[in-house]
Amino acid sequence: MRGRWAIAQGGRRGLFKLDTENVVAHLLDGEPLYVNLADSFYALQVAEALRQAARTGQVVLVDP
């Protein structure tokens, strides 16, 4: 996986700790974050499209 970290799926227990450790390593040691800005922005666009679709009952498209 180019520039990404795999996160084992399963329970959500421990994800906050993993996220916090990743951010601290990024801030202190310059380690890359496992989520980049473009992916984060796209996830927010998808979430907003879902919110709008649920509210209006219409299909809301998201550009990839």
Order of alpha helices (4+ residues) and beta strands (2+ residues): alpha-alpha
